[in-house]
Amino acid sequence: DMDLSEVNIDDLRNNLRLMNNRPRKCIEYTTPKEELFGFLP
């Protein structure tokens, strides 16, 4: 098991940024970030 309290916050933010900026086949090769902000006014 992994203790999340031991994770460096900067590493966590970087990994989240990498995941949310990666194009996904299931959403027609847009990024999750583009999908989210595409629906916001």
mmCIF file of the N, C-alpha and C atoms, coordinates in Angstrom:
data_MODEL
# 
_entry.id   MODEL 
# 
loop_
_atom_site.group_PDB 
_atom_site.id 
_atom_site.type_symbol 
_atom_site.label_atom_id 
_atom_site.label_alt_id 
_atom_site.label_comp_id 
_atom_site.label_asym_id 
_atom_site.label_entity_id 
_atom_site.label_seq_id 
_atom_site.pdbx_PDB_ins_code 
_atom_site.Cartn_x 
_atom_site.Cartn_y 
_atom_site.Cartn_z 
_atom_site.occupancy 
_atom_site.B_iso_or_equiv 
_atom_site.pdbx_formal_charge 
_atom_site.auth_seq_id 
_atom_site.auth_comp_id 
_atom_site.auth_asym_id 
_atom_site.auth_atom_id 
_atom_site.pdbx_PDB_model_num 
ATOM 1   N N  . ASP A 1 1  ? 0.832   -1.198 0.000   1.00 0.00 ? 1  ASP A N  1 
ATOM 2   C CA . ASP A 1 1  ? 0.000   0.000  0.000   1.00 0.00 ? 1  ASP A CA 1 
ATOM 3   C C  . ASP A 1 1  ? 0.866   1.246  0.000   1.00 0.00 ? 1  ASP A C  1 
ATOM 4   N N  . MET A 1 2  ? 0.300   2.293  -0.570  1.00 0.00 ? 2  MET A N  1 
ATOM 5   C CA . MET A 1 2  ? 1.031   3.551  -0.655  1.00 0.00 ? 2  MET A CA 1 
ATOM 6   C C  . MET A 1 2  ? 0.402   4.578  0.271   1.00 0.00 ? 2  MET A C  1 
ATOM 7   N N  . ASP A 1 3  ? 1.237   5.249  1.039   1.00 0.00 ? 3  ASP A N  1 
ATOM 8   C CA . ASP A 1 3  ? 0.764   6.298  1.934   1.00 0.00 ? 3  ASP A CA 1 
ATOM 9   C C  . ASP A 1 3  ? 0.821   7.627  1.182   1.00 0.00 ? 3  ASP A C  1 
ATOM 10  N N  . LEU A 1 4  ? -0.338  8.157  0.832   1.00 0.00 ? 4  LEU A N  1 
ATOM 11  C CA . LEU A 1 4  ? -0.375  9.384  0.025   1.00 0.00 ? 4  LEU A CA 1 
ATOM 12  C C  . LEU A 1 4  ? 0.159   10.605 0.762   1.00 0.00 ? 4  LEU A C  1 
ATOM 13  N N  . SER A 1 5  ? 0.242   10.537 2.070   1.00 0.00 ? 5  SER A N  1 
ATOM 14  C CA . SER A 1 5  ? 0.803   11.668 2.814   1.00 0.00 ? 5  SER A CA 1 
ATOM 15  C C  . SER A 1 5  ? 2.303   11.812 2.556   1.00 0.00 ? 5  SER A C  1 
ATOM 16  N N  . GLU A 1 6  ? 2.914   10.778 1.990   1.00 0.00 ? 6  GLU A N  1 
ATOM 17  C CA . GLU A 1 6  ? 4.346   10.827 1.688   1.00 0.00 ? 6  GLU A CA 1 
ATOM 18  C C  . GLU A 1 6  ? 4.639   11.335 0.277   1.00 0.00 ? 6  GLU A C  1 
ATOM 19  N N  . VAL A 1 7  ? 3.612   11.595 -0.507  1.00 0.00 ? 7  VAL A N  1 
ATOM 20  C CA . VAL A 1 7  ? 3.798   12.053 -1.880  1.00 0.00 ? 7  VAL A CA 1 
ATOM 21  C C  . VAL A 1 7  ? 4.109   13.547 -1.879  1.00 0.00 ? 7  VAL A C  1 
ATOM 22  N N  . ASN A 1 8  ? 5.128   13.908 -2.621  1.00 0.00 ? 8  ASN A N  1 
ATOM 23  C CA . ASN A 1 8  ? 5.504   15.313 -2.761  1.00 0.00 ? 8  ASN A CA 1 
ATOM 24  C C  . ASN A 1 8  ? 4.419   16.032 -3.558  1.00 0.00 ? 8  ASN A C  1 
ATOM 25  N N  . ILE A 1 9  ? 3.929   17.162 -3.046  1.00 0.00 ? 9  ILE A N  1 
ATOM 26  C CA . ILE A 1 9  ? 2.822   17.884 -3.688  1.00 0.00 ? 9  ILE A CA 1 
ATOM 27  C C  . ILE A 1 9  ? 3.202   18.381 -5.079  1.00 0.00 ? 9  ILE A C  1 
ATOM 28  N N  . ASP A 1 10 ? 4.442   18.757 -5.282  1.00 0.00 ? 10 ASP A N  1 
ATOM 29  C CA . ASP A 1 10 ? 4.873   19.215 -6.611  1.00 0.00 ? 10 ASP A CA 1 
ATOM 30  C C  . ASP A 1 10 ? 4.876   18.065 -7.615  1.00 0.00 ? 10 ASP A C  1 
ATOM 31  N N  . ASP A 1 11 ? 5.282   16.883 -7.177  1.00 0.00 ? 11 ASP A N  1 
ATOM 32  C CA . ASP A 1 11 ? 5.235   15.702 -8.048  1.00 0.00 ? 11 ASP A CA 1 
ATOM 33  C C  . ASP A 1 11 ? 3.794   15.361 -8.399  1.00 0.00 ? 11 ASP A C  1 
ATOM 34  N N  . LEU A 1 12 ? 2.916   15.446 -7.420  1.00 0.00 ? 12 LEU A N  1 
ATOM 35  C CA . LEU A 1 12 ? 1.501   15.169 -7.651  1.00 0.00 ? 12 LEU A CA 1 
ATOM 36  C C  . LEU A 1 12 ? 0.918   16.143 -8.672  1.00 0.00 ? 12 LEU A C  1 
ATOM 37  N N  . ARG A 1 13 ? 1.187   17.416 -8.505  1.00 0.00 ? 13 ARG A N  1 
ATOM 38  C CA . ARG A 1 13 ? 0.676   18.425 -9.444  1.00 0.00 ? 13 ARG A CA 1 
ATOM 39  C C  . ARG A 1 13 ? 1.217   18.196 -10.851 1.00 0.00 ? 13 ARG A C  1 
ATOM 40  N N  . ASN A 1 14 ? 2.486   17.870 -10.946 1.00 0.00 ? 14 ASN A N  1 
ATOM 41  C CA . ASN A 1 14 ? 3.087   17.619 -12.259 1.00 0.00 ? 14 ASN A CA 1 
ATOM 42  C C  . ASN A 1 14 ? 2.437   16.412 -12.931 1.00 0.00 ? 14 ASN A C  1 
ATOM 43  N N  . ASN A 1 15 ? 2.235   15.336 -12.185 1.00 0.00 ? 15 ASN A N  1 
ATOM 44  C CA . ASN A 1 15 ? 1.615   14.142 -12.763 1.00 0.00 ? 15 ASN A CA 1 
ATOM 45  C C  . ASN A 1 15 ? 0.170   14.395 -13.166 1.00 0.00 ? 15 ASN A C  1 
ATOM 46  N N  . LEU A 1 16 ? -0.569  15.164 -12.395 1.00 0.00 ? 16 LEU A N  1 
ATOM 47  C CA . LEU A 1 16 ? -1.938  15.514 -12.766 1.00 0.00 ? 16 LEU A CA 1 
ATOM 48  C C  . LEU A 1 16 ? -1.960  16.354 -14.040 1.00 0.00 ? 16 LEU A C  1 
ATOM 49  N N  . ARG A 1 17 ? -1.016  17.286 -14.154 1.00 0.00 ? 17 ARG A N  1 
ATOM 50  C CA . ARG A 1 17 ? -0.920  18.120 -15.356 1.00 0.00 ? 17 ARG A CA 1 
ATOM 51  C C  . ARG A 1 17 ? -0.627  17.255 -16.580 1.00 0.00 ? 17 ARG A C  1 
ATOM 52  N N  . LEU A 1 18 ? 0.288   16.319 -16.437 1.00 0.00 ? 18 LEU A N  1 
ATOM 53  C CA . LEU A 1 18 ? 0.622   15.428 -17.552 1.00 0.00 ? 18 LEU A CA 1 
ATOM 54  C C  . LEU A 1 18 ? -0.578  14.586 -17.975 1.00 0.00 ? 18 LEU A C  1 
ATOM 55  N N  . MET A 1 19 ? -1.321  14.059 -17.015 1.00 0.00 ? 19 MET A N  1 
ATOM 56  C CA . MET A 1 19 ? -2.484  13.223 -17.339 1.00 0.00 ? 19 MET A CA 1 
ATOM 57  C C  . MET A 1 19 ? -3.594  14.034 -17.994 1.00 0.00 ? 19 MET A C  1 
ATOM 58  N N  . ASN A 1 20 ? -3.845  15.246 -17.504 1.00 0.00 ? 20 ASN A N  1 
ATOM 59  C CA . ASN A 1 20 ? -4.949  16.045 -18.020 1.00 0.00 ? 20 ASN A CA 1 
ATOM 60  C C  . ASN A 1 20 ? -4.634  16.730 -19.343 1.00 0.00 ? 20 ASN A C  1 
ATOM 61  N N  . ASN A 1 21 ? -3.384  16.727 -19.748 1.00 0.00 ? 21 ASN A N  1 
ATOM 62  C CA . ASN A 1 21 ? -3.002  17.332 -21.026 1.00 0.00 ? 21 ASN A CA 1 
ATOM 63  C C  . ASN A 1 21 ? -2.661  16.296 -22.087 1.00 0.00 ? 21 ASN A C  1 
ATOM 64  N N  . ARG A 1 22 ? -2.967  15.035 -21.811 1.00 0.00 ? 22 ARG A N  1 
ATOM 65  C CA . ARG A 1 22 ? -2.696  13.959 -22.772 1.00 0.00 ? 22 ARG A CA 1 
ATOM 66  C C  . ARG A 1 22 ? -3.954  13.672 -23.589 1.00 0.00 ? 22 ARG A C  1 
ATOM 67  N N  . PRO A 1 23 ? -3.860  13.717 -24.929 1.00 0.00 ? 23 PRO A N  1 
ATOM 68  C CA . PRO A 1 23 ? -5.039  13.430 -25.765 1.00 0.00 ? 23 PRO A CA 1 
ATOM 69  C C  . PRO A 1 23 ? -5.554  12.011 -25.538 1.00 0.00 ? 23 PRO A C  1 
ATOM 70  N N  . ARG A 1 24 ? -6.884  11.860 -25.580 1.00 0.00 ? 24 ARG A N  1 
ATOM 71  C CA . ARG A 1 24 ? -7.518  10.559 -25.344 1.00 0.00 ? 24 ARG A CA 1 
ATOM 72  C C  . ARG A 1 24 ? -8.323  10.135 -26.552 1.00 0.00 ? 24 ARG A C  1 
ATOM 73  N N  . LYS A 1 25 ? -8.138  8.903  -26.968 1.00 0.00 ? 25 LYS A N  1 
ATOM 74  C CA . LYS A 1 25 ? -8.866  8.360  -28.108 1.00 0.00 ? 25 LYS A CA 1 
ATOM 75  C C  . LYS A 1 25 ? -10.372 8.385  -27.853 1.00 0.00 ? 25 LYS A C  1 
ATOM 76  N N  . CYS A 1 26 ? -10.798 8.088  -26.626 1.00 0.00 ? 26 CYS A N  1 
ATOM 77  C CA . CYS A 1 26 ? -12.229 7.978  -26.309 1.00 0.00 ? 26 CYS A CA 1 
ATOM 78  C C  . CYS A 1 26 ? -12.956 9.324  -26.373 1.00 0.00 ? 26 CYS A C  1 
ATOM 79  N N  . ILE A 1 27 ? -12.225 10.428 -26.393 1.00 0.00 ? 27 ILE A N  1 
ATOM 80  C CA . ILE A 1 27 ? -12.861 11.750 -26.545 1.00 0.00 ? 27 ILE A CA 1 
ATOM 81  C C  . ILE A 1 27 ? -12.309 12.444 -27.797 1.00 0.00 ? 27 ILE A C  1 
ATOM 82  N N  . GLU A 1 28 ? -12.162 11.628 -28.842 1.00 0.00 ? 28 GLU A N  1 
ATOM 83  C CA . GLU A 1 28 ? -11.753 12.091 -30.174 1.00 0.00 ? 28 GLU A CA 1 
ATOM 84  C C  . GLU A 1 28 ? -10.433 12.856 -30.167 1.00 0.00 ? 28 GLU A C  1 
ATOM 85  N N  . TYR A 1 29 ? -9.493  12.343 -29.415 1.00 0.00 ? 29 TYR A N  1 
ATOM 86  C CA . TYR A 1 29 ? -8.129  12.868 -29.352 1.00 0.00 ? 29 TYR A CA 1 
ATOM 87  C C  . TYR A 1 29 ? -8.041  14.305 -28.858 1.00 0.00 ? 29 TYR A C  1 
ATOM 88  N N  . THR A 1 30 ? -8.986  14.699 -28.028 1.00 0.00 ? 30 THR A N  1 
ATOM 89  C CA . THR A 1 30 ? -8.831  15.960 -27.302 1.00 0.00 ? 30 THR A CA 1 
ATOM 90  C C  . THR A 1 30 ? -8.341  15.608 -25.904 1.00 0.00 ? 30 THR A C  1 
ATOM 91  N N  . THR A 1 31 ? -7.931  16.612 -25.184 1.00 0.00 ? 31 THR A N  1 
ATOM 92  C CA . THR A 1 31 ? -7.464  16.367 -23.821 1.00 0.00 ? 31 THR A CA 1 
ATOM 93  C C  . THR A 1 31 ? -8.629  16.521 -22.851 1.00 0.00 ? 31 THR A C  1 
ATOM 94  N N  . PRO A 1 32 ? -8.555  15.889 -21.680 1.00 0.00 ? 32 PRO A N  1 
ATOM 95  C CA . PRO A 1 32 ? -9.600  16.093 -20.676 1.00 0.00 ? 32 PRO A CA 1 
ATOM 96  C C  . PRO A 1 32 ? -9.772  17.576 -20.334 1.00 0.00 ? 32 PRO A C  1 
ATOM 97  N N  . LYS A 1 33 ? -8.674  18.307 -20.306 1.00 0.00 ? 33 LYS A N  1 
ATOM 98  C CA . LYS A 1 33 ? -8.731  19.741 -20.012 1.00 0.00 ? 33 LYS A CA 1 
ATOM 99  C C  . LYS A 1 33 ? -9.522  20.485 -21.096 1.00 0.00 ? 33 LYS A C  1 
ATOM 100 N N  . GLU A 1 34 ? -9.277  20.152 -22.364 1.00 0.00 ? 34 GLU A N  1 
ATOM 101 C CA . GLU A 1 34 ? -10.019 20.782 -23.463 1.00 0.00 ? 34 GLU A CA 1 
ATOM 102 C C  . GLU A 1 34 ? -11.498 20.431 -23.391 1.00 0.00 ? 34 GLU A C  1 
ATOM 103 N N  . GLU A 1 35 ? -11.813 19.190 -23.052 1.00 0.00 ? 35 GLU A N  1 
ATOM 104 C CA . GLU A 1 35 ? -13.211 18.775 -22.920 1.00 0.00 ? 35 GLU A CA 1 
ATOM 105 C C  . GLU A 1 35 ? -13.899 19.549 -21.806 1.00 0.00 ? 35 GLU A C  1 
ATOM 106 N N  . LEU A 1 36 ? -13.246 19.657 -20.673 1.00 0.00 ? 36 LEU A N  1 
ATOM 107 C CA . LEU A 1 36 ? -13.833 20.360 -19.539 1.00 0.00 ? 36 LEU A CA 1 
ATOM 108 C C  . LEU A 1 36 ? -14.086 21.823 -19.881 1.00 0.00 ? 36 LEU A C  1 
ATOM 109 N N  . PHE A 1 37 ? -13.085 22.508 -20.395 1.00 0.00 ? 37 PHE A N  1 
ATOM 110 C CA . PHE A 1 37 ? -13.240 23.930 -20.669 1.00 0.00 ? 37 PHE A CA 1 
ATOM 111 C C  . PHE A 1 37 ? -14.055 24.198 -21.921 1.00 0.00 ? 37 PHE A C  1 
ATOM 112 N N  . GLY A 1 38 ? -14.253 23.201 -22.753 1.00 0.00 ? 38 GLY A N  1 
ATOM 113 C CA . GLY A 1 38 ? -15.125 23.346 -23.911 1.00 0.00 ? 38 GLY A CA 1 
ATOM 114 C C  . GLY A 1 38 ? -16.588 23.423 -23.517 1.00 0.00 ? 38 GLY A C  1 
ATOM 115 N N  . PHE A 1 39 ? -16.944 22.849 -22.372 1.00 0.00 ? 39 PHE A N  1 
ATOM 116 C CA . PHE A 1 39 ? -18.327 22.855 -21.907 1.00 0.00 ? 39 PHE A CA 1 
ATOM 117 C C  . PHE A 1 39 ? -18.644 24.040 -21.011 1.00 0.00 ? 39 PHE A C  1 
ATOM 118 N N  . LEU A 1 40 ? -17.620 24.710 -20.522 1.00 0.00 ? 40 LEU A N  1 
ATOM 119 C CA . LEU A 1 40 ? -17.855 25.857 -19.642 1.00 0.00 ? 40 LEU A CA 1 
ATOM 120 C C  . LEU A 1 40 ? -18.104 27.108 -20.475 1.00 0.00 ? 40 LEU A C  1 
ATOM 121 N N  . PRO A 1 41 ? -18.985 27.982 -20.002 1.00 0.00 ? 41 PRO A N  1 
ATOM 122 C CA . PRO A 1 41 ? -19.265 29.219 -20.768 1.00 0.00 ? 41 PRO A CA 1 
ATOM 123 C C  . PRO A 1 41 ? -18.084 30.159 -20.810 1.00 0.00 ? 41 PRO A C  1 
# 
